[in-house]
Amino acid sequence: MRKNNGYMIPKVKRKTADSYVCSGCGKTLSPRDAFFYVDSCNCAITDNSKPFCRECYRIKYGE
Ligand SMILES: [Zn+2]
């Protein structure tokens, strides 16, 4: 198993959905624009990960 340096890396999760709704502001996001929180192990983005727009992601999790 690979480890990273503990950075939180925003990733785009591609699923079959055409769009996501930001969990912060409720804005509709295309899959391309959706950011998902990745925890420190960076193992996987689970289905429990909530989508955020870039702005809300930064507010919630920082850079
Ligand atoms: Zn938002």
N, CA, C, O and the ligand as a Tripos MOL2 file, in Angstrom:
@<TRIPOS>MOLECULE
protein
  253   251    64     0     0
PROTEIN
NO_CHARGES

@<TRIPOS>ATOM
      1 N           0.8330   -1.1920    0.0000 N.3       1 MET1
      2 CA          0.0000    0.0000    0.0000 C.3       1 MET1
      3 C           0.8670    1.2410    0.0000 C.2       1 MET1
      4 O           1.7990    1.3670    0.7950 O.2       1 MET1
      5 N           0.5550    2.1420   -0.8870 N.am      2 ARG2
      6 CA          1.3290    3.3670   -0.9620 C.3       2 ARG2
      7 C           0.8610    4.3820    0.0700 C.2       2 ARG2
      8 O          -0.3200    4.4520    0.4130 O.2       2 ARG2
      9 N           1.7970    5.1500    0.5450 N.am      3 LYS3
     10 CA          1.4440    6.2400    1.4410 C.3       3 LYS3
     11 C           1.8550    7.5540    0.8030 C.2       3 LYS3
     12 O           2.8550    7.6390    0.0900 O.2       3 LYS3
     13 N           1.0710    8.5560    1.0720 N.am      4 ASN4
     14 CA          1.4920    9.8750    0.6270 C.3       4 ASN4
     15 C           2.0150   10.6460    1.8340 C.2       4 ASN4
     16 O           2.2590   10.0670    2.8920 O.2       4 ASN4
     17 N           2.1790   11.9160    1.6720 N.am      5 ASN5
     18 CA          2.7410   12.7270    2.7470 C.3       5 ASN5
     19 C           1.6740   13.3720    3.6260 C.2       5 ASN5
     20 O           1.9610   14.2960    4.3880 O.2       5 ASN5
     21 N           0.4860   12.8970    3.5190 N.am      6 GLY6
     22 CA         -0.5770   13.4100    4.3650 C.3       6 GLY6
     23 C          -1.3270   14.5860    3.7930 C.2       6 GLY6
     24 O          -2.1520   15.1920    4.4760 O.2       6 GLY6
     25 N          -1.0530   14.9110    2.5640 N.am      7 TYR7
     26 CA         -1.7960   15.9820    1.9390 C.3       7 TYR7
     27 C          -3.2070   15.5140    1.5940 C.2       7 TYR7
     28 O          -3.4650   14.3440    1.3110 O.2       7 TYR7
     29 N          -4.0800   16.4740    1.6350 N.am      8 MET8
     30 CA         -5.4200   16.1810    1.1680 C.3       8 MET8
     31 C          -5.5060   16.5780   -0.2940 C.2       8 MET8
     32 O          -5.3630   17.7480   -0.6480 O.2       8 MET8
     33 N          -5.7320   15.6250   -1.1010 N.am      9 ILE9
     34 CA         -5.6980   15.8690   -2.5290 C.3       9 ILE9
     35 C          -7.1200   15.8450   -3.0860 C.2       9 ILE9
     36 O          -7.8160   14.8340   -2.9920 O.2       9 ILE9
     37 N          -7.5330   16.9390   -3.6500 N.am     10 PRO10
     38 CA         -8.8510   16.9050   -4.2820 C.3      10 PRO10
     39 C          -8.8120   16.0600   -5.5340 C.2      10 PRO10
     40 O          -7.9040   16.1750   -6.3570 O.2      10 PRO10
     41 N          -9.7840   15.2340   -5.6590 N.am     11 LYS11
     42 CA         -9.8200   14.3750   -6.8340 C.3      11 LYS11
     43 C         -11.2020   14.4210   -7.4450 C.2      11 LYS11
     44 O         -12.2090   14.6700   -6.7830 O.2      11 LYS11
     45 N         -11.1990   14.1800   -8.6770 N.am     12 VAL12
     46 CA        -12.4700   14.0650   -9.3640 C.3      12 VAL12
     47 C         -12.8640   12.6000   -9.3750 C.2      12 VAL12
     48 O         -12.1190   11.7320   -9.8310 O.2      12 VAL12
     49 N         -14.0140   12.3640   -8.8770 N.am     13 LYS13
     50 CA        -14.5170   11.0110   -8.8880 C.3      13 LYS13
     51 C         -15.4800   10.8540  -10.0480 C.2      13 LYS13
     52 O         -16.4730   11.5750  -10.1510 O.2      13 LYS13
     53 N         -15.1930    9.9540  -10.8740 N.am     14 ARG14
     54 CA        -16.0450    9.7920  -12.0450 C.3      14 ARG14
     55 C         -16.9730    8.6070  -11.8440 C.2      14 ARG14
     56 O         -16.5470    7.4590  -11.7130 O.2      14 ARG14
     57 N         -18.2110    8.9190  -11.8260 N.am     15 LYS15
     58 CA        -19.2210    7.8730  -11.7560 C.3      15 LYS15
     59 C         -20.1530    8.0560  -12.9280 C.2      15 LYS15
     60 O         -19.9000    8.8390  -13.8430 O.2      15 LYS15
     61 N         -21.2110    7.3300  -12.8750 N.am     16 THR16
     62 CA        -22.1310    7.4170  -13.9940 C.3      16 THR16
     63 C         -23.0380    8.6360  -13.9080 C.2      16 THR16
     64 O         -23.7330    8.9780  -14.8650 O.2      16 THR16
     65 N         -23.0220    9.2840  -12.7570 N.am     17 ALA17
     66 CA        -23.8820   10.4410  -12.6020 C.3      17 ALA17
     67 C         -23.4640   11.5590  -13.5450 C.2      17 ALA17
     68 O         -22.2770   11.7520  -13.8080 O.2      17 ALA17
     69 N         -24.4290   12.2780  -14.0430 N.am     18 ASP18
     70 CA        -24.1290   13.3940  -14.9260 C.3      18 ASP18
     71 C         -23.7270   14.6280  -14.1510 C.2      18 ASP18
     72 O         -22.9950   15.4840  -14.6490 O.2      18 ASP18
     73 N         -24.2170   14.7100  -12.9190 N.am     19 SER19
     74 CA        -23.9300   15.9130  -12.1560 C.3      19 SER19
     75 C         -23.9860   15.6040  -10.6720 C.2      19 SER19
     76 O         -24.5500   14.5970  -10.2430 O.2      19 SER19
     77 N         -23.3900   16.4900   -9.9060 N.am     20 TYR20
     78 CA        -23.4160   16.3940   -8.4690 C.3      20 TYR20
     79 C         -23.9420   17.7090   -7.9160 C.2      20 TYR20
     80 O         -23.9580   18.7340   -8.5980 O.2      20 TYR20
     81 N         -24.3650   17.6520   -6.6780 N.am     21 VAL21
     82 CA        -24.7700   18.8720   -6.0060 C.3      21 VAL21
     83 C         -23.7940   19.1300   -4.8760 C.2      21 VAL21
     84 O         -23.5430   18.2500   -4.0520 O.2      21 VAL21
     85 N         -23.2470   20.3230   -4.8350 N.am     22 CYS22
     86 CA        -22.2920   20.6580   -3.7980 C.3      22 CYS22
     87 C         -22.9330   20.5290   -2.4280 C.2      22 CYS22
     88 O         -24.0330   21.0300   -2.1950 O.2      22 CYS22
     89 N         -22.2400   19.8570   -1.5280 N.am     23 SER23
     90 CA        -22.7690   19.6750   -0.1830 C.3      23 SER23
     91 C         -22.6820   20.9440    0.6460 C.2      23 SER23
     92 O         -23.3060   21.0500    1.7020 O.2      23 SER23
     93 N         -21.9140   21.8970    0.1700 N.am     24 GLY24
     94 CA        -21.7770   23.1450    0.8960 C.3      24 GLY24
     95 C         -22.8200   24.1710    0.4940 C.2      24 GLY24
     96 O         -23.5770   24.6630    1.3300 O.2      24 GLY24
     97 N         -22.8530   24.4860   -0.7800 N.am     25 CYS25
     98 CA        -23.6940   25.5920   -1.2300 C.3      25 CYS25
     99 C         -24.8610   25.1360   -2.0840 C.2      25 CYS25
    100 O         -25.7240   25.9400   -2.4360 O.2      25 CYS25
    101 N         -24.8970   23.8730   -2.4160 N.am     26 GLY26
    102 CA        -26.0320   23.3720   -3.1680 C.3      26 GLY26
    103 C         -25.9590   23.6120   -4.6560 C.2      26 GLY26
    104 O         -26.9050   23.3320   -5.3910 O.2      26 GLY26
    105 N         -24.8220   24.1360   -5.0990 N.am     27 LYS27
    106 CA        -24.6530   24.3930   -6.5220 C.3      27 LYS27
    107 C         -24.5170   23.0820   -7.2820 C.2      27 LYS27
    108 O         -23.9150   22.1230   -6.7980 O.2      27 LYS27
    109 N         -25.0710   23.0610   -8.4440 N.am     28 THR28
    110 CA        -24.9440   21.8860   -9.2970 C.3      28 THR28
    111 C         -23.5670   21.8680   -9.9500 C.2      28 THR28
    112 O         -23.1160   22.8660  -10.5120 O.2      28 THR28
    113 N         -22.9180   20.7320   -9.8660 N.am     29 LEU29
    114 CA        -21.5710   20.5910  -10.3960 C.3      29 LEU29
    115 C         -21.5490   19.5130  -11.4500 C.2      29 LEU29
    116 O         -22.2460   18.5040  -11.3410 O.2      29 LEU29
    117 N         -20.7620   19.7260  -12.4500 N.am     30 SER30
    118 CA        -20.4970   18.6270  -13.3560 C.3      30 SER30
    119 C         -19.4850   17.7070  -12.6750 C.2      30 SER30
    120 O         -18.7370   18.1660  -11.8120 O.2      30 SER30
    121 N         -19.4410   16.4460  -13.0310 N.am     31 PRO31
    122 CA        -18.4600   15.5330  -12.4240 C.3      31 PRO31
    123 C         -17.0420   16.0690  -12.5120 C.2      31 PRO31
    124 O         -16.2200   15.8070  -11.6340 O.2      31 PRO31
    125 N         -16.7570   16.7990  -13.5440 N.am     32 ARG32
    126 CA        -15.4420   17.3720  -13.7490 C.3      32 ARG32
    127 C         -15.1090   18.4240  -12.6960 C.2      32 ARG32
    128 O         -13.9440   18.6120  -12.3440 O.2      32 ARG32
    129 N         -16.1350   19.1070  -12.1960 N.am     33 ASP33
    130 CA        -15.9080   20.2050  -11.2710 C.3      33 ASP33
    131 C         -16.0860   19.7990   -9.8140 C.2      33 ASP33
    132 O         -15.8270   20.5940   -8.9100 O.2      33 ASP33
    133 N         -16.5170   18.5950   -9.5890 N.am     34 ALA34
    134 CA        -16.7820   18.1680   -8.2210 C.3      34 ALA34
    135 C         -15.4860   17.7550   -7.5260 C.2      34 ALA34
    136 O         -14.6410   17.0710   -8.1040 O.2      34 ALA34
    137 N         -15.3530   18.1840   -6.2810 N.am     35 PHE35
    138 CA        -14.2060   17.7990   -5.4750 C.3      35 PHE35
    139 C         -14.6670   16.9050   -4.3490 C.2      35 PHE35
    140 O         -15.7200   17.1300   -3.7510 O.2      35 PHE35
    141 N         -13.8730   15.8920   -4.0620 N.am     36 PHE36
    142 CA        -14.2190   14.9700   -3.0000 C.3      36 PHE36
    143 C         -13.0910   14.9310   -1.9980 C.2      36 PHE36
    144 O         -11.9120   14.9090   -2.3510 O.2      36 PHE36
    145 N         -13.4790   14.9220   -0.7540 N.am     37 TYR37
    146 CA        -12.4750   14.8280    0.2940 C.3      37 TYR37
    147 C         -11.7910   13.4700    0.2440 C.2      37 TYR37
    148 O         -12.4420   12.4290    0.1450 O.2      37 TYR37
    149 N         -10.4740   13.5030    0.3160 N.am     38 VAL38
    150 CA         -9.6960   12.2680    0.3740 C.3      38 VAL38
    151 C          -8.9520   12.2720    1.7000 C.2      38 VAL38
    152 O          -8.2370   13.2250    2.0100 O.2      38 VAL38
    153 N          -9.1140   11.2280    2.4710 N.am     39 ASP39
    154 CA         -8.4920   11.2600    3.7880 C.3      39 ASP39
    155 C          -6.9880   11.0070    3.6870 C.2      39 ASP39
    156 O          -6.4500   10.7840    2.6020 O.2      39 ASP39
    157 N          -6.3260   11.0470    4.8400 N.am     40 SER40
    158 CA         -4.8710   11.0730    4.8290 C.3      40 SER40
    159 C          -4.2500    9.8100    4.2440 C.2      40 SER40
    160 O          -3.1240    9.8430    3.7470 O.2      40 SER40
    161 N          -4.9610    8.7260    4.3020 N.am     41 CYS41
    162 CA         -4.3930    7.5120    3.7080 C.3      41 CYS41
    163 C          -4.5720    7.5070    2.1960 C.2      41 CYS41
    164 O          -3.9040    6.7610    1.4800 O.2      41 CYS41
    165 N          -5.4830    8.3490    1.7230 N.am     42 ASN42
    166 CA         -5.6520    8.5180    0.2890 C.3      42 ASN42
    167 C          -5.8980    7.1940   -0.4220 C.2      42 ASN42
    168 O          -5.5190    7.0060   -1.5780 O.2      42 ASN42
    169 N          -6.5320    6.2980    0.2890 N.am     43 CYS43
    170 CA         -6.7290    4.9690   -0.2730 C.3      43 CYS43
    171 C          -7.8110    4.9700   -1.3390 C.2      43 CYS43
    172 O          -7.6550    4.3860   -2.4110 O.2      43 CYS43
    173 N          -8.8740    5.6160   -1.0320 N.am     44 ALA44
    174 CA        -10.0140    5.5320   -1.9240 C.3      44 ALA44
    175 C         -10.9700    6.6670   -1.6490 C.2      44 ALA44
    176 O         -11.0250    7.2110   -0.5460 O.2      44 ALA44
    177 N         -11.6950    6.9990   -2.6410 N.am     45 ILE45
    178 CA        -12.8140    7.8990   -2.4540 C.3      45 ILE45
    179 C         -14.0500    7.0220   -2.3580 C.2      45 ILE45
    180 O         -14.4350    6.3470   -3.3130 O.2      45 ILE45
    181 N         -14.6470    7.0490   -1.2100 N.am     46 THR46
    182 CA        -15.7580    6.1390   -1.0180 C.3      46 THR46
    183 C         -17.0530    6.7680   -1.4920 C.2      46 THR46
    184 O         -17.1120    7.9590   -1.7980 O.2      46 THR46
    185 N         -18.0630    5.9640   -1.5430 N.am     47 ASP47
    186 CA        -19.3750    6.4870   -1.9110 C.3      47 ASP47
    187 C         -19.9260    7.4130   -0.8410 C.2      47 ASP47
    188 O         -20.8870    8.1460   -1.0740 O.2      47 ASP47
    189 N         -19.3130    7.3740    0.3260 N.am     48 ASN48
    190 CA        -19.7450    8.2730    1.3900 C.3      48 ASN48
    191 C         -19.1350    9.6600    1.2480 C.2      48 ASN48
    192 O         -19.5540   10.5950    1.9300 O.2      48 ASN48
    193 N         -18.1700    9.7980    0.3870 N.am     49 SER49
    194 CA        -17.5550   11.0980    0.1930 C.3      49 SER49
    195 C         -18.5650   12.0530   -0.4290 C.2      49 SER49
    196 O         -19.2730   11.7260   -1.3820 O.2      49 SER49
    197 N         -18.5980   13.2330    0.1450 N.am     50 LYS50
    198 CA        -19.5510   14.2030   -0.3650 C.3      50 LYS50
    199 C         -18.8750   15.1130   -1.3740 C.2      50 LYS50
    200 O         -17.7130   15.4850   -1.2070 O.2      50 LYS50
    201 N         -19.5970   15.4650   -2.4100 N.am     51 PRO51
    202 CA        -19.0370   16.3810   -3.3980 C.3      51 PRO51
    203 C         -19.0940   17.8210   -2.9180 C.2      51 PRO51
    204 O         -20.0360   18.2360   -2.2440 O.2      51 PRO51
    205 N         -18.0890   18.5520   -3.2720 N.am     52 PHE52
    206 CA        -18.0640   19.9850   -3.0060 C.3      52 PHE52
    207 C         -17.5770   20.7010   -4.2470 C.2      52 PHE52
    208 O         -16.8040   20.1610   -5.0370 O.2      52 PHE52
    209 N         -18.0420   21.9240   -4.4020 N.am     53 CYS53
    210 CA        -17.4100   22.7530   -5.4140 C.3      53 CYS53
    211 C         -16.0450   23.1660   -4.8800 C.2      53 CYS53
    212 O         -15.7470   22.9850   -3.6990 O.2      53 CYS53
    213 N         -15.2310   23.7150   -5.7490 N.am     54 ARG54
    214 CA        -13.8710   24.0640   -5.3400 C.3      54 ARG54
    215 C         -13.8660   25.0380   -4.1710 C.2      54 ARG54
    216 O         -13.0690   24.9130   -3.2410 O.2      54 ARG54
    217 N         -14.7470   25.9810   -4.2330 N.am     55 GLU55
    218 CA        -14.7840   27.0060   -3.2020 C.3      55 GLU55
    219 C         -15.1470   26.4140   -1.8430 C.2      55 GLU55
    220 O         -14.4960   26.7010   -0.8390 O.2      55 GLU55
    221 N         -16.1660   25.6060   -1.8200 N.am     56 CYS56
    222 CA        -16.5970   25.0190   -0.5480 C.3      56 CYS56
    223 C         -15.5750   24.0010   -0.0460 C.2      56 CYS56
    224 O         -15.3660   23.8600    1.1590 O.2      56 CYS56
    225 N         -14.9560   23.3100   -0.9630 N.am     57 TYR57
    226 CA        -13.9170   22.3720   -0.5620 C.3      57 TYR57
    227 C         -12.7970   23.1080    0.1700 C.2      57 TYR57
    228 O         -12.3040   22.6530    1.2010 O.2      57 TYR57
    229 N         -12.4180   24.2290   -0.3750 N.am     58 ARG58
    230 CA        -11.3380   25.0100    0.2570 C.3      58 ARG58
    231 C         -11.7720   25.5600    1.6000 C.2      58 ARG58
    232 O         -10.9900   25.5760    2.5510 O.2      58 ARG58
    233 N         -12.9960   26.0050    1.6810 N.am     59 ILE59
    234 CA        -13.4850   26.5260    2.9520 C.3      59 ILE59
    235 C         -13.5030   25.4220    4.0040 C.2      59 ILE59
    236 O         -13.1490   25.6440    5.1620 O.2      59 ILE59
    237 N         -13.9110   24.2580    3.5920 N.am     60 LYS60
    238 CA        -14.0860   23.1670    4.5580 C.3      60 LYS60
    239 C         -12.7650   22.4860    4.9070 C.2      60 LYS60
    240 O         -12.5070   22.1750    6.0700 O.2      60 LYS60
    241 N         -11.9470   22.2610    3.9120 N.am     61 TYR61
    242 CA        -10.7570   21.4380    4.1240 C.3      61 TYR61
    243 C          -9.4480   22.1870    3.9340 C.2      61 TYR61
    244 O          -8.3780   21.6550    4.2330 O.2      61 TYR61
    245 N          -9.5220   23.3880    3.4490 N.am     62 GLY62
    246 CA         -8.2930   24.1180    3.1760 C.3      62 GLY62
    247 C          -7.6860   23.6800    1.8610 C.2      62 GLY62
    248 O          -8.2580   22.8810    1.1190 O.2      62 GLY62
    249 N          -6.5210   24.2200    1.5950 N.am     63 GLU63
    250 CA         -5.8740   23.9080    0.3140 C.3      63 GLU63
    251 C          -5.3780   22.4760    0.2880 C.2      63 GLU63
    252 O          -4.8070   22.0380   -0.7100 O.2      63 GLU63
    253 ZN        -20.1790   24.8280   -2.9700 Zn       64 ZN64
@<TRIPOS>BOND
     1     1     2 1
     2     2     3 1
     3     3     4 2
     4     3     5 am
     5     5     6 1
     6     6     7 1
     7     7     8 2
     8     7     9 am
     9     9    10 1
    10    10    11 1
    11    11    12 2
    12    11    13 am
    13    13    14 1
    14    14    15 1
    15    15    16 2
    16    15    17 am
    17    17    18 1
    18    18    19 1
    19    19    20 2
    20    19    21 am
    21    21    22 1
    22    22    23 1
    23    23    24 2
    24    23    25 am
    25    25    26 1
    26    26    27 1
    27    27    28 2
    28    27    29 am
    29    29    30 1
    30    30    31 1
    31    31    32 2
    32    31    33 am
    33    33    34 1
    34    34    35 1
    35    35    36 2
    36    35    37 am
    37    37    38 1
    38    38    39 1
    39    39    40 2
    40    39    41 am
    41    41    42 1
    42    42    43 1
    43    43    44 2
    44    43    45 am
    45    45    46 1
    46    46    47 1
    47    47    48 2
    48    47    49 am
    49    49    50 1
    50    50    51 1
    51    51    52 2
    52    51    53 am
    53    53    54 1
    54    54    55 1
    55    55    56 2
    56    55    57 am
    57    57    58 1
    58    58    59 1
    59    59    60 2
    60    59    61 am
    61    61    62 1
    62    62    63 1
    63    63    64 2
    64    63    65 am
    65    65    66 1
    66    66    67 1
    67    67    68 2
    68    67    69 am
    69    69    70 1
    70    70    71 1
    71    71    72 2
    72    71    73 am
    73    73    74 1
    74    74    75 1
    75    75    76 2
    76    75    77 am
    77    77    78 1
    78    78    79 1
    79    79    80 2
    80    79    81 am
    81    81    82 1
    82    82    83 1
    83    83    84 2
    84    83    85 am
    85    85    86 1
    86    86    87 1
    87    87    88 2
    88    87    89 am
    89    89    90 1
    90    90    91 1
    91    91    92 2
    92    91    93 am
    93    93    94 1
    94    94    95 1
    95    95    96 2
    96    95    97 am
    97    97    98 1
    98    98    99 1
    99    99   100 2
   100    99   101 am
   101   101   102 1
   102   102   103 1
   103   103   104 2
   104   103   105 am
   105   105   106 1
   106   106   107 1
   107   107   108 2
   108   107   109 am
   109   109   110 1
   110   110   111 1
   111   111   112 2
   112   111   113 am
   113   113   114 1
   114   114   115 1
   115   115   116 2
   116   115   117 am
   117   117   118 1
   118   118   119 1
   119   119   120 2
   120   119   121 am
   121   121   122 1
   122   122   123 1
   123   123   124 2
   124   123   125 am
   125   125   126 1
   126   126   127 1
   127   127   128 2
   128   127   129 am
   129   129   130 1
   130   130   131 1
   131   131   132 2
   132   131   133 am
   133   133   134 1
   134   134   135 1
   135   135   136 2
   136   135   137 am
   137   137   138 1
   138   138   139 1
   139   139   140 2
   140   139   141 am
   141   141   142 1
   142   142   143 1
   143   143   144 2
   144   143   145 am
   145   145   146 1
   146   146   147 1
   147   147   148 2
   148   147   149 am
   149   149   150 1
   150   150   151 1
   151   151   152 2
   152   151   153 am
   153   153   154 1
   154   154   155 1
   155   155   156 2
   156   155   157 am
   157   157   158 1
   158   158   159 1
   159   159   160 2
   160   159   161 am
   161   161   162 1
   162   162   163 1
   163   163   164 2
   164   163   165 am
   165   165   166 1
   166   166   167 1
   167   167   168 2
   168   167   169 am
   169   169   170 1
   170   170   171 1
   171   171   172 2
   172   171   173 am
   173   173   174 1
   174   174   175 1
   175   175   176 2
   176   175   177 am
   177   177   178 1
   178   178   179 1
   179   179   180 2
   180   179   181 am
   181   181   182 1
   182   182   183 1
   183   183   184 2
   184   183   185 am
   185   185   186 1
   186   186   187 1
   187   187   188 2
   188   187   189 am
   189   189   190 1
   190   190   191 1
   191   191   192 2
   192   191   193 am
   193   193   194 1
   194   194   195 1
   195   195   196 2
   196   195   197 am
   197   197   198 1
   198   198   199 1
   199   199   200 2
   200   199   201 am
   201   201   202 1
   202   202   203 1
   203   203   204 2
   204   203   205 am
   205   205   206 1
   206   206   207 1
   207   207   208 2
   208   207   209 am
   209   209   210 1
   210   210   211 1
   211   211   212 2
   212   211   213 am
   213   213   214 1
   214   214   215 1
   215   215   216 2
   216   215   217 am
   217   217   218 1
   218   218   219 1
   219   219   220 2
   220   219   221 am
   221   221   222 1
   222   222   223 1
   223   223   224 2
   224   223   225 am
   225   225   226 1
   226   226   227 1
   227   227   228 2
   228   227   229 am
   229   229   230 1
   230   230   231 1
   231   231   232 2
   232   231   233 am
   233   233   234 1
   234   234   235 1
   235   235   236 2
   236   235   237 am
   237   237   238 1
   238   238   239 1
   239   239   240 2
   240   239   241 am
   241   241   242 1
   242   242   243 1
   243   243   244 2
   244   243   245 am
   245   245   246 1
   246   246   247 1
   247   247   248 2
   248   247   249 am
   249   249   250 1
   250   250   251 1
   251   251   252 2
@<TRIPOS>SUBSTRUCTURE
     1 MET1         2 RESIDUE 1 A MET
     2 ARG2         6 RESIDUE 1 A ARG
     3 LYS3        10 RESIDUE 1 A LYS
     4 ASN4        14 RESIDUE 1 A ASN
     5 ASN5        18 RESIDUE 1 A ASN
     6 GLY6        22 RESIDUE 1 A GLY
     7 TYR7        26 RESIDUE 1 A TYR
     8 MET8        30 RESIDUE 1 A MET
     9 ILE9        34 RESIDUE 1 A ILE
    10 PRO10       38 RESIDUE 1 A PRO
    11 LYS11       42 RESIDUE 1 A LYS
    12 VAL12       46 RESIDUE 1 A VAL
    13 LYS13       50 RESIDUE 1 A LYS
    14 ARG14       54 RESIDUE 1 A ARG
    15 LYS15       58 RESIDUE 1 A LYS
    16 THR16       62 RESIDUE 1 A THR
    17 ALA17       66 RESIDUE 1 A ALA
    18 ASP18       70 RESIDUE 1 A ASP
    19 SER19       74 RESIDUE 1 A SER
    20 TYR20       78 RESIDUE 1 A TYR
    21 VAL21       82 RESIDUE 1 A VAL
    22 CYS22       86 RESIDUE 1 A CYS
    23 SER23       90 RESIDUE 1 A SER
    24 GLY24       94 RESIDUE 1 A GLY
    25 CYS25       98 RESIDUE 1 A CYS
    26 GLY26      102 RESIDUE 1 A GLY
    27 LYS27      106 RESIDUE 1 A LYS
    28 THR28      110 RESIDUE 1 A THR
    29 LEU29      114 RESIDUE 1 A LEU
    30 SER30      118 RESIDUE 1 A SER
    31 PRO31      122 RESIDUE 1 A PRO
    32 ARG32      126 RESIDUE 1 A ARG
    33 ASP33      130 RESIDUE 1 A ASP
    34 ALA34      134 RESIDUE 1 A ALA
    35 PHE35      138 RESIDUE 1 A PHE
    36 PHE36      142 RESIDUE 1 A PHE
    37 TYR37      146 RESIDUE 1 A TYR
    38 VAL38      150 RESIDUE 1 A VAL
    39 ASP39      154 RESIDUE 1 A ASP
    40 SER40      158 RESIDUE 1 A SER
    41 CYS41      162 RESIDUE 1 A CYS
    42 ASN42      166 RESIDUE 1 A ASN
    43 CYS43      170 RESIDUE 1 A CYS
    44 ALA44      174 RESIDUE 1 A ALA
    45 ILE45      178 RESIDUE 1 A ILE
    46 THR46      182 RESIDUE 1 A THR
    47 ASP47      186 RESIDUE 1 A ASP
    48 ASN48      190 RESIDUE 1 A ASN
    49 SER49      194 RESIDUE 1 A SER
    50 LYS50      198 RESIDUE 1 A LYS
    51 PRO51      202 RESIDUE 1 A PRO
    52 PHE52      206 RESIDUE 1 A PHE
    53 CYS53      210 RESIDUE 1 A CYS
    54 ARG54      214 RESIDUE 1 A ARG
    55 GLU55      218 RESIDUE 1 A GLU
    56 CYS56      222 RESIDUE 1 A CYS
    57 TYR57      226 RESIDUE 1 A TYR
    58 ARG58      230 RESIDUE 1 A ARG
    59 ILE59      234 RESIDUE 1 A ILE
    60 LYS60      238 RESIDUE 1 A LYS
    61 TYR61      242 RESIDUE 1 A TYR
    62 GLY62      246 RESIDUE 1 A GLY
    63 GLU63      250 RESIDUE 1 A GLU
    64 ZN64       253 GROUP 0 **** ****
